[in-house]
Amino acid sequence: MIQHAPSHFGDNKMKTAQRILVTALDIFNQQGENNVSSVEIAMELDISPGNLYYHFKGKEVIVAALFELYQQQMRTILDAPSNQTDTFLSIEDFFYYLYLIIEKNHLFRFLYRNPNDLSDKYPSVAKGFIKLMAAQERCVTELLAKFVIQKSIVASPGQCNQMVEIIGLVFSQAGNYYALKGHDINGDEYLYKSLSAILFALLPYIKIEQGELHHLQEAIANREFSIEE
């Protein structure tokens, strides 16, 4: 089974810098980074702009710090399969793993709200996105190849490449798609819808027992997708 790292920011008693990041992340997710100023973050925290500036010299530094935190947490998830090369993975394990990635993207969803604008404003974020997405694609490619060897998935290399593309599109665009449809993307319902869409796309290639497939489908449909750790 693929384990994952906790998504907390630090100790229960957070220091001011941590509180700034947590608050900024929440406001960015709710309103979009472009619609929030450093002063508004300070006001939300009930601290002076000067106090905020002492820790982060401008909003761009806050964005960079949040993106670095996102990268660190994503790298931990993406590295998990490589650290368990001899472990048998079930299809259900795979979808749980995909859910961890979708969930992490949701936690930092402001990054995907308008990624082109964000990349234009923050070149370091643009470079980081390219590297992170490449790592994500490599990881999913390796997992699919392992399932082909296990005969849990029957597909050609070209078909596996298309699966990787579809999964990447869902990962990066699901929030905007459901937001445009009028869904509340602050909740987790769309995460399961995204997972269901991936399962639908991969279903013709998956070869598992009917009972296992039914359990997976029910878990996703009932938003109870979890595996004992």
Secondary structure as UniProt FT lines:
FT   HELIX           16..31
FT   HELIX           33..35
FT   HELIX           38..45
FT   HELIX           49..55
FT   HELIX           59..79
FT   HELIX           81..84
FT   TURN            85..86
FT   HELIX           91..107
FT   HELIX           109..112
FT   HELIX           115..121
FT   HELIX           123..150
FT   HELIX           157..180
FT   TURN            181..182
FT   TURN            185..186
FT   HELIX           189..202
FT   HELIX           203..205
FT   HELIX           210..221
FT   TURN            222..223
//
